Amino acid sequence: MNIHLCTTESHYLCCPLAGILNEVQKYFNIDDGLAGLLQTVLTCSYTVLAPFFGYLGDRYNRKILMGIGIIIWSSAVLAGSFVNESGFWLLILCLSVVGIGQAIYSTIAPTIIADLFTDAKRTWALSFFYIAIPVGSGLGYILGSAMFQLTCDWHWALRVTPCLCFVALFLLTFLVPDLPRGAAENHTDSLLSRTSWLQDLKYLVTNWSFMLSSFGAAAVIFTTGVLGLWGPIYLYRARSRQSLEQSKVSSNDSIIFGAITCVAGILAIVIGALISRNLRKKNPHADPLICAAGLLLSTPFLFSVIVVASKSIVAAYICVFFGDMFLAMNFSIVSDILLYVVIPSRRSMAEAVQITISHILGDAFSPYIVGAISTALQESQPDLIDKKFESLQHALLICPFVTIIGAGLFLWTANHLEEDQENALKYIQDSANVITTD
């Protein structure tokens, strides 16, 4: 499992622009709307392509596909590190290519874990795997800021990722097994070639637990996408109102934000796995209820970050920690729900569809939406730090409302979970009986 974690960390480190966003804005002289577009282009690229690679991942060699993905995204990130002041749209193009690599990796990696473990062991394996989300994201902030401080050039922040990607490629090639699909559950994928892309899609959209949990995940990703891109900038602007030295503040805030993301995320995923393991024995609906609780508990902390930042940076960091922690409780649990309500032969496709739903409705547009609202609210005074802070503060207020909607979707998921899980188990058992008979 250490190998999966390593390759995933490089995936979430694929483009550490959030930690140096202020420097990127200055370099290209772009407003908040265009800055938010950086995340949007990257996310849209891989969410649109995910269903295609998910279909391939259910039918062809998964290791080869993942290796191709790593090579594509590492090459695109490296190319993006050489753009000049007039190359903003070239950087956008590079980020769109990065999305191809992400589409391949994100749809396939969790299905390999599903073929190695079942039940409680799978929950822990997924938790260990998804720790890479906060760790990789946090290291993206830290390494991006550290490289900028060391070189005074934001381009070098992007040059760290290709090195990690090639390490991941080596580990993937020599140490990650390529097991038959459904191996952990004694399920055969011999019938898979008889189904079409449309048949797979029809199966998934009629699976209520899968669809509702995917929409709930979109609320989580909407919020984490906004915080991931705009969180350090918001705290930087809050500090700047207090007349602190700006360039130093920007780097320090990104490093602190990254450290908080790492620690809060690791704690959240471990706590979420422990609660899920214990409550699932007593309540078959435990997983979506835990996800709903995480979103509801994060809401007051997210609101508090927005309100208290101008008065106390320390209090804002405390609220960021707890807000991140409760949000991150969802990561591994949502994936676990997918794996036990979807049959093994369609899990890569399910991962792909969930990625498309959760990111298109989540962080594909949320950073751009917040940036565009912030830019519009600045009106005729875009250069005043007070106006920049207040406009972004008002734009960020959308996040607490989204988390409440997400909690409602997970509560709805709980109503259908048991039935969909039983349907998947029945299919697996019937398939095993066919194998025994043959």
N, C-alpha and C positions, 0 to 999 in steps of 0.2 A: 504493500500500500504506500510505502514511502515514495515509490516511483511515480505513482499517480499524483501524489501531492506535489512532487517537484515539477512535473509537467504542467500541472494546473497553475501553480504559482507563476510560471513564465507566461501562461495564458493571460492572467489578470495583470501582469506587468507589461503587456504587449504595447501599451501606449501611455506612459506616465505623464501625460500633459497636464492633468489636474493639479499636480504639485507645483507646476511652473506656469500656470495659466496667466497670471498677471504679467510675467515677462513676455509670454507669447503675444498677449494683447498689445503690449508696447511695441514689440518688434514689428508686427504687421499693421499696427495702428487700426485695430478693429474694435467695434463696440461690443456690448454684452450679447447682442443677438447673434452676431457672427461667431463670437467665442463659443456660444452654446451649440452652434452648428457643427463644430468639431466632433462633439460626442454624437450628435444626431446622425451624421454621415456614416460614422463607424458602425453604429448600432443598426441603422437601417440596412446597411450592406449585408451584415451577417444574418439578420433576422429574415430578410427576403430570401436568402440563399439556403437557410437552414432546412426547410422541407425537402429540397432537392438532395442535399447531402444526407439527410436522415433516411431517405428512401434508399440511397446507395449503401448507407451504413448497415441496413438490415439485410443486405444481399451480397456485399463484397467484402474483401479482406479489410478489417477495421484498422489494423496496424499500418498498412500501406496508406490508407486514406488519411489517418492522423499524421503520419510522417510528411505527406504532401502538404497538409495544412500548416504544419510548423514551418516548413521551408518557405511557403508563400508569405505568411505573416511576418517572419523575421526579415525577409528580404524587403518587404514593403516598408517596415518601420525603419530599416537602415536607409533606404532611399529617401524617406521623409526627413531624415536628419541632415540632409544636404541642401534643403531649399533655402533661397535667399529672401530678402525683404519683399520682392515682387512675386514670390511663389506661393502665396497663401492658397490659391486654388489647386496648385500642384500638391500641396500638403493634404488638401481635402481628397484629392485623387488617391494618394498613397493610403490614407485612412480607409477609403472604400475598399481597397485591395486587401488591407489587413483583415477586413471583415470576412473575406473568403476563408482565411485560415481559422478564424474563430468559429465560423459556421460548421466547419468540418469537425473541429475538436469538441465543441460543446455538445453536439448531438450524439457523439459516439462514446466518449470517455465514461459517462455514468453507466452505460450498458455493459461495459466490460466488468465493472464492479458488481453489477447485478448477476453476472455469470460466475462470480467467485464466491458470493455469500448469499445467505437467505436469512430471513427473520431478524432476530436481535443483532446478529453479527453484521448483517447488511446495514442496519441502522447505524451501528458504530463505524463501519467502513465508510459509509456516505458522509457521516459527520466528520471523520478524519479528512476525507477528500474535500469537503466544502469549507474546511478551515482555511483552505487556500484562497477563498474569496476575500476575507478580511486581511489575511496575511499578505497576499499578492497586491491587493489594493493599497494597503498601508505602506508596503515597501515601495510601491509606485510613487506615493507622495514623498517618502523619505529619500529615496534614491534620486528622484527628479530634483528635489531641492538641494540635496547634497552635491550633486554634479554641477548644478548651477553655481553654488557657492564656491566650488573648487575651481571651475573653469570660467565663470562669468559668461557662459554661453549656453543657452537652453538646449541647443542642438545635441550636446553631449548626453543629455538625459535620455534621449531616444537610442543612443548607441549602446546602452547597457543591455537592453532587451535581446538583441540578436545573439549576444554571448550566452545568455541564459537559455535561449531557444535551442541553440545547438547542443547544449548539455542535455536538455530535455529530449532532443532527437536521439542522442546516443542512448540514453536510458530506455526510451521507448523501443528502440530497435533491438536491444540486447537483453532487456530484463522484463518487459511487459509481455505476459502470455496472450495468445490469441485463441481463446477457448470457443467451442461451439456455442451458438446462441441458445440460451436456456439451459446451459450445462448444470448449473446449481440446482435446478428444479426438475432435472431429467426430462426436459421438454425437447421435442424435435422441431426443427424449422424446415422440415422436408416439404411442407405444404406452402411455404412462403412464396415460392416462385409462381404459384397459381393465382396470387392476389395482385391486383393493380394498385397504382398510387391512389386512385379515386376510392377503391374499396377500403384501403387502409384509412384514408381520411374520413370516410363515412363511419367507420367503426369508432374512430376517436371522437368525432363531433357528437355522437350519440351516447358517449360515456360521460354522464353528468359529473361525477366526481373529478374526472380529469379536466373537463372544461372549466368548471367553477373554481377549482384550485389554481388553474392556469390564470384565470382572470384575477383571482386573489393575489397571485404572485406578481401580476402586473402592478398592483398597488404598491407592493413592497419595492419593486424595481424602479417604479416612478419616483418614489421618495429617495431611495438610495442613490439613484442617478443624479437627482438635483443636489443632494447633500455632497455627493462625491465631487461634482464639478464646482459648485458654488459655495460650499461650506468654507473652505480656506479663504476664498476671496471675500466672503461676507465678514469673517472675523478680521481679516486684514483691513477692511474699510471701517469696521468698528474701532479698531485700534487707531487708525489714522485720524479719526475724529478727536482722539486724545493727544494729537500732535507728537506721536512717536515716529521714529525714523522709518520710512516706508519700505525700502528695499530689504532691510534686515527683518522687519516685521513680517513681510510676505513670506520669506523663506522659513522663518521660525514657525509661523502658523501652519505651514504645510507639513513640517516635520512633526509638530505636536499632533496635528490632525491625523497624520498617518499612524503615529504610535497609538493614539486612542482607537483608531479603526482596527488595528491589529489586536490589541488586548480585548476590547469589547467584543469583537467578532469571535475570537477563540472561546472566550467565556460563554458567549451566547450559544454557540453551536454545541459545546459540551453540555451545558445546562439543558438545552433543548432535547438532546439525545437522552439524557438521564430521565427527564420528565416523561418523554415519549415512551421509553422502555417500561417505566413503572406504571404509568396510567393506562397504557394500551392493554395491559392484562385485566384491568378492571372495567375499562370503557372502550368499546371498539371504535368509538368516534373521537378518540383522544387527540389524534394528530391534527385534524383541522381545527379543533377547539384550542389547542396550544397555539396554532398560527394566529387565530383570531385574537386570543389573549395578548400575544406579542404585539400585534398592531395596535390594539386598544391601549396597552400600557405605554407604547412609544409615543402616542399622540400628545399627552401633556408635556412631555420632555421636548418634543420637536417645537411645539408652540413656545415653550419657555426659552429655547435657544434664540428664537427670532426676537423675543421681547427683551430679554435681559442682556443681550450682547453689547449694547451701547452703554450699559451701566456697569457691568462686571464681566470681564473676559473669563475669569476663573469660573464663575457660575455658568457661563455659556459652555465652557469645556466640559463641566460636570454633566450638564444636560445633553451635550453631544454624546458623551460616553453612554449614558443610559438609553438615549434614543437609539443609537446604533446597536446597542446590545439587544434590545427588545425586537428591533427589526431583523437582526441577523438570526434570531431563533428560528426563522422560517426556512432558511436556505436548504438544509439537508432534509427537513421534514417534508417539504413540498416534493422534493425529488423522490423520497421514499414512498409517498402517496402514489406518485405516478407508477413506480415500479410494481406495486402490488395491486393496482386496479387495471393495469394494461398487460396483455399477454406478451411473453418474451419476444415473439417474432415481430412485434410492432413497436418495440420500445425506442429504438433509434428514431423512428418516425414520430413517436409521441414526444420525445425530447425536442425534436425539431419544431413540431407544432406548438409546443409549450413555449419554446424560445421565441417563436414568431409572435404569439399572442402577448406574452408577458413583456417583451421588449418594444414591440410596435406601440402598445398601449402604455408602456413604461418609459424607460430611459431613452428610447429612440427620439422622442420629441420633448420630454419634460425639461431637459436642460435648455433647449432652444426656446421653449415656451416661457420659462422663467426669465431667460435672458432678454427675450423680446418684450415681455411686460416691463422689465426693469428699464430697458432703453426707452420705451414709450413714456414711462412715468417721469423720466428725466427731463423731458420737454426741452425747454430752451436753455437749460443750465447743466449740460452734460459734464462739464469739467469741475464742478463743485463737489468735493468729497462728501459733504453732508447730503447733497441731493442723490449722489450715487448710492450711498448707504441706505437712505430712506426708500428709494425706488426698489432696490433689491430686497429690502426688508418686507415691503408690501407684496412683492412677487412671490416670496417664499411662503407666504401664508396659505398658499394652495395645498401644501404638503399635509398638514394635519387633517384636512377634509378628505384627502385621498386615502389616508390610512384608515379612517372610519369606514369608508366604503369597502375597502379591502377586508376588514374584519367581518362585515356583513356577508361577503361572498364566501368566506371560509366557514361561517356558521351555516350557510346554505349547503356547502359541501358536505357537512356532517350528516345531513338528512339522507344523502344518497350513498355514502361511503360503504356501508356494510353490504348493500346489494351489489354494487359494482365489484367489490373485492371477491365476493362469492362467485360471481360470473367468471372472473378471471381464473380463480382456483378450479372451477369446474372444467373450464377449457383445458387447463394444464393436465388435470387428472384424466380427462377423456383422451387427450393426446397420448399420455403415458400408457393408457390401456390399449390404444391402437398399436403402439410399438410392441407391447408385450404379446398381443395377439399375432402380429406379423412374425 
